Amino acid sequence: MREVELGPQKPRASAKSQRHAKASQQKPFINVCHADNTSAPFSIIRPGRQTQTLLFDRLTNLIISNGMAHASSAADLTVSNLFGFKNHVVLVTGGATGLGEMAAQAFVQNGAKVIIASRKQSELEKTSQRLNQLGPGKYNYVTADLADKAGCLDLCRKVKEKTDRLTVLVNNSGATWGAAYDDFPESGWDKIYALNVKAMFYTTVGLHNLLVKGATADQPSRVINIASMAGIMTSDVTSGPEGGLAAPGTGTFSYGPSKAACIHLSKMQASKLMTDHVTVNCICPGVFPSRMTAFGMREAMDTLVSGQPSGRVGKPEDFAGLVLFLSSMGAAHMTGNVLEIDGGSVLSGFKSKKKNQSKI
């Protein structure tokens, strides 16, 4: 317990001034220094008044009085503090194209050190040349094939050769498979689950030591798993009489279930890793420009847009902004969340306006 003596009292004011002063002092603001321990009690002494004992919580920068919490001036709520990325070290799997490239660019442009992983050396080199011109962050890459556990562990080995810590892991690698419902091959299940689910698990496990290094309750490391709205919605947005993301007469029947597994795995990882000061959140994108959606956006763009209440498909700013938020101090207390970024398509079940005109 420590006592704090308030400064000298001002000259006695008029009765009216005293009433105004009394009203304004019902919830006085008190600025105190950080205590060495987590919660430090201290006393406020006012001449002629009863001593008041308050509690200052170092972890939350709050002053607790009579069960009420009041912010102290120790909290830095500036944008540069809440959304600064210059101290981040980031790995983005599947980072050479599509959503992964959008995330990597966002981190590089905001000063982070970024490593991306992908199978194709040519795509990595092309993306590297583009991103290194954007700066001010630093960009590097490693080749990786995450089709099995051995490939995931090989990626982890390569990453550890380039850095001894990670503050953000974006598990973005993924694939899809389209075929007719009554002729869907077993390999279309095995390969999709291996890359979309198993790789997410083994990569996170293999990089655990890098993620926990330096992580604290105030500044946890982040795992961001990229699933899909296909893991939430029951309607098949991939095909239909008017076209879709896949050719008419086919469907991506293993893709949606694999992304549903990603969502649940993210929640299990969040529960497991929070005590290690690592948050895990999951993003479910709708339709965004990528290699995976290229066919549908080329052949059936009108149909895809008509299923979006927002009237458009996603843009790089939409996806990158959410990734940056989840990596920021602003999201340090969030874990186990599933965030949909779909322009409202889940609200309409991705029903094309051509087939379902609203009567309202």
Secondary structure, DSSP 8 states (H G I E B T S, - for coil): -EEEE---------HHHHHHHHHHTSS--------SSSEEEEEEE-TTS--EEEEEETTTTEEEETTEEEE-TT----HHHHT--TT-EEEEET-SSHHHHHHHHHHHHTT-EEEEEES-HHHHHHHHHHHHTT-SSEEEEEE---SSHHHHHHHHHHHHHH-S--SEEEE-------B-GGG--THHHHHHHIIIIIHHHHHHHHTHHHHHTT--SSS-EEEEEE--GGGT--S-TT--TT--SS-TT-B-TTHHHHHHHHHHHHHHHHHHHGGGTEEEEEEEE-S-SSTTTHHHHHH-HHHHHHT-TTSS---HHHHHHHHHHHHSGGGTT--S-EEEESTTHHHHTT--TTT-----
